[in-house]
Amino acid sequence: MHLSFNVELMNLFIGMTRGVAGLPRDLAQLGYITRCIEFRFANGAGDQVHPELILSSGRLGHSLLLEWKSGPNTEEDQLRRYAGVTADSLRANAFLRVEECRQHDITVVGRAEHEERIAIGVERFNFVLLTRTDEGLRRVRNAFAVPELNEVINPVLAVDWSLVPCGFFPVDDSSELWEFAQ
């Protein structure tokens, strides 16, 4: 089954935190767990953010807020709202544990063919930009707040895309009707 971009990334990251066979195990080994899937919460200014996925590692004191971009454009207002996320808003509104919120990164993941356009959008916010390439996930811009993640994706985290599971998050709003029916 061919997975949509969004479903593929969701299943990849969840699978990596769970140590699924065939996927890179680095995130699981660093203590990252899946904390929230498409959970909407208020940032420090009270504006709503809606990351695709939040991963957290209590051991590293770090959380990743992941946003997928399947097309070439970013939305200035959306990125501005993400820039307003604070440790306090992650604890109080996204219900993360204190030890998971010492540092956090907003991470935009896009398609390699849209890398230049997406990079222009995220440039002023200093968010981490990853792109999905045939080889895996490539870090294009900026560094993570924790060195351990920079070492993992330096600059590419090799992924065999044919091994990404489809069972954690099988469909999304871009899925075909037959996928919902199945």
BAKOL-432667 format. One line per field, with one value per residue (C-alpha): residue in one letter; x, y, z. Coordinates in Angstrom, 3 decimals. Example, Ala and Ser with C-alpha at 12.3 -4.5 7.8 and 13.67 -1.06 7.14 Angstrom:
// residues 2
r	c(A	S)
c1	c(12.300	13.670)
c2	c(-4.500	-1.060)
c3	c(7.800	7.140)
//
This chain:
// residues 182
r	c(M	H	L	S	F	N	V	E	L	M	N	L	F	I	G	M	T	R	G	V	A	G	L	P	R	D	L	A	Q	L	G	Y	I	T	R	C	I	E	F	R	F	A	N	G	A	G	D	Q	V	H	P	E	L	I	L	S	S	G	R	L	G	H	S	L	L	L	E	W	K	S	G	P	N	T	E	E	D	Q	L	R	R	Y	A	G	V	T	A	D	S	L	R	A	N	A	F	L	R	V	E	E	C	R	Q	H	D	I	T	V	V	G	R	A	E	H	E	E	R	I	A	I	G	V	E	R	F	N	F	V	L	L	T	R	T	D	E	G	L	R	R	V	R	N	A	F	A	V	P	E	L	N	E	V	I	N	P	V	L	A	V	D	W	S	L	V	P	C	G	F	F	P	V	D	D	S	S	E	L	W	E	F	A	Q)
c1	c(0.000	1.294	1.104	0.426	3.251	1.524	0.630	4.109	5.830	3.414	4.000	7.758	8.188	5.845	7.628	11.036	9.984	8.718	11.844	10.075	12.332	13.972	13.576	16.316	16.254	18.062	14.981	13.860	17.390	17.422	14.229	11.765	8.156	5.087	3.203	0.540	-0.905	-2.567	-3.242	-4.303	-3.167	-2.538	0.980	2.391	0.373	-2.877	-2.806	-3.641	-0.988	-1.724	1.423	1.121	3.080	4.874	7.734	9.424	12.436	12.464	16.038	17.204	14.725	13.596	10.450	9.977	6.918	6.675	4.834	4.608	4.655	3.766	3.689	6.116	4.537	4.610	2.086	3.572	0.789	1.161	4.931	4.525	2.153	4.666	7.350	5.186	5.349	7.026	8.013	5.107	2.600	3.902	3.411	0.107	-1.627	-0.045	0.272	3.931	5.937	8.238	11.350	10.312	10.108	13.527	14.139	12.029	12.323	9.767	10.665	9.198	9.453	8.952	9.509	13.019	11.700	10.230	13.271	14.252	10.764	10.125	13.573	12.651	9.517	11.220	14.405	13.369	12.059	15.188	13.096	14.762	13.986	14.137	13.355	12.235	14.723	15.060	17.878	15.950	15.501	17.983	18.608	18.638	18.546	19.357	20.382	18.340	18.609	20.152	23.447	22.359	19.706	22.152	24.437	21.576	20.547	23.967	23.044	20.965	19.161	19.010	15.508	14.359	10.977	9.670	9.850	7.700	4.680	1.172	-0.697	-0.078	-1.861	-3.393	-5.350	-5.600	-7.638	-5.648	-6.250	-8.335	-11.859	-10.773	-8.169	-10.883	-13.057	-10.271)
c2	c(0.000	3.466	5.816	9.523	11.839	12.706	9.114	7.904	10.452	9.883	6.126	6.572	8.747	6.656	3.510	4.983	5.834	2.278	0.627	-1.062	-3.580	-2.202	1.451	3.541	2.944	6.127	8.008	5.100	4.720	8.429	7.895	9.580	8.529	9.585	12.006	13.658	13.005	15.998	17.607	21.257	23.435	27.079	28.505	31.002	33.865	31.879	31.241	27.752	25.424	22.019	19.944	16.687	14.920	15.644	13.397	13.794	12.443	12.896	11.639	14.429	16.991	17.652	17.683	17.768	19.391	18.077	19.755	18.139	20.244	18.217	21.295	24.152	26.809	27.613	29.796	32.801	32.912	29.209	29.520	32.640	30.725	27.854	30.393	31.287	27.792	27.853	25.269	26.473	26.065	22.559	21.607	23.345	22.982	19.980	18.111	17.168	16.276	18.918	16.907	16.744	20.518	21.863	22.385	21.944	22.262	23.055	20.793	21.200	18.147	18.692	17.043	17.382	18.934	21.835	22.340	25.801	27.299	25.796	26.952	30.538	30.241	28.806	30.893	33.750	31.407	29.241	26.072	22.822	21.834	18.192	16.882	13.464	12.174	8.770	8.072	9.095	12.285	15.062	18.003	21.043	23.985	24.730	22.494	20.755	22.037	18.726	17.558	13.908	14.569	16.506	13.472	11.171	13.336	14.470	15.335	12.263	9.646	6.663	5.239	2.285	3.713	0.290	-0.752	2.075	0.439	1.572	0.334	3.070	5.777	4.179	7.095	10.871	13.504	12.989	9.228	7.668	6.424	2.812	3.242	4.337	1.422	-1.083)
c3	c(0.000	-0.882	2.087	1.737	2.790	6.073	6.966	6.050	8.311	11.187	11.061	10.641	13.724	15.881	14.695	15.476	19.046	19.500	18.119	15.190	13.439	10.305	11.315	12.915	16.678	17.663	18.895	21.068	22.441	23.343	25.334	22.968	23.231	21.297	23.545	21.355	17.915	16.255	19.631	19.574	22.484	23.364	23.149	25.654	24.119	24.103	20.347	19.109	17.669	16.202	15.650	13.762	16.471	19.751	20.829	24.202	26.027	29.789	29.850	27.517	28.866	25.305	23.201	19.441	17.918	14.365	11.491	8.034	4.854	1.777	-0.459	-1.111	1.102	4.778	6.553	8.328	10.931	11.736	12.162	14.314	16.607	16.872	17.809	20.814	22.312	25.727	28.300	30.443	27.592	26.897	30.558	31.204	27.848	26.102	29.428	29.052	32.137	33.644	32.784	29.091	28.715	29.614	25.888	22.770	19.021	16.385	13.479	10.006	7.770	4.045	0.719	-0.721	-3.932	-1.915	0.306	-0.942	-0.611	2.817	3.992	3.118	5.261	8.347	8.098	10.370	13.054	13.395	13.341	12.394	8.803	7.761	4.299	3.204	0.638	-0.987	1.505	4.614	6.637	5.951	8.272	6.007	8.404	12.000	14.849	17.489	21.058	22.170	20.638	20.700	18.040	15.882	15.969	14.909	11.947	10.763	8.094	7.108	9.162	6.803	6.397	4.307	3.330	2.316	6.007	7.384	9.039	8.198	11.260	13.826	11.872	8.760	7.225	7.187	5.371	2.160	2.096	-0.654	0.106	-0.450	2.303	4.742	3.649	4.155)
//
